[in-house]
Amino acid sequence: MPSFRIHRLKDHLRQNFRFAPHLSGVASVKPRDYEIAGPDQEDAVVEASSSYAAFFALRESARPVQVGDVLECEDGTLKIFKFVGIEDAQWISPEVKPEMTVEPMVAEAAAVSA
């Protein structure tokens, strides 16, 4: 049976998520906005046949899955809980800016003046 790791949306972001407009397609989520349930917590990983089964299994637990939370499947796929249901999601990585190389302009200036 597949297992799902739970990523909980940080509490201070729940209100923003609640009022954000619904967009269709794959949701883009930032890893920094989520807390991964620790391995010592009983709700860190849930075994279920599907993401919906995981939702129903956790619904009556001490800490149920809430809107904005993400389930990560064993294969790395993500499912996010929204008001309209469960949809696909993907992590957004921060854009890495290439390092600028500074070349000596003295050599170019000397070549131009010669």
Protein Blocks (a to p, Z undefined) as FASTA:
>chain_A
ZZdddddddfklmmmmmmpccdedjddddfklpccddfkbmklpccdfbfklmmmmmmmm
mbdcdehiacddfkopacdddfkbccdddddddddddddddddfklmmmmmmZZ
